[in-house]
Amino acid sequence: MNAAEAPLRFPIIFYSWRDSRCYVENRLSTCCSMGLVKLWRKGVTIIDSAGARWKVTGVDVKGGQGPFWGWKIFLQRMVWVDIHIEYEGEATLSDARSLILKSVDAHSDFWDEVANVDWLKKRLGWARNIPSLIAAYAKADQSYEKVLAAMPDE
């Protein structure tokens, strides 16, 4: 099934088994060339705000996004993508939390720079549902401001 046709509720978290990192996204229609190479491989796990678990089964590049076919000087190419996913069932709050905590533990040096790891783990532990868990994770990293703008306050 194409991700554009799937009943995904955004924002979503996706867990890349390749680099043991969780990411938060508000859409799945564009990707940079490095993200395409590193992240959108078969086996990426997606958990949406409704608690549905999906697995990426393939990615097709539709073309460049923006002028010059997506190429930017000194930056990576932005491309439109069709992401193919397969429904795997419902994810529980503990499933989503464990994926995020694996990511935090695997990249604690990164998280020490942007947030206190112990405080972040406590915030994640306080979440009572998947949307509040995604919000807590997204708020820890200021690079996700676009996600925060679309999320309701806790």
Buried (B, 14 or more C-beta within 10 A) or exposed (E): EEBEEBEBEBBBBBBBBEEBBBBBBBBBBBBBBEBBEEBBBEEBBBBBBBBBBBBBEEBEBEEBBEEEEBBEEEEBBBBBBBBBBEEEEEBEBEBBBEBBBBBBEBBEEBBEEEBEBEEBBEBBEEBEEBBBBBBBBBBBBEEBEEBBEEBEEE
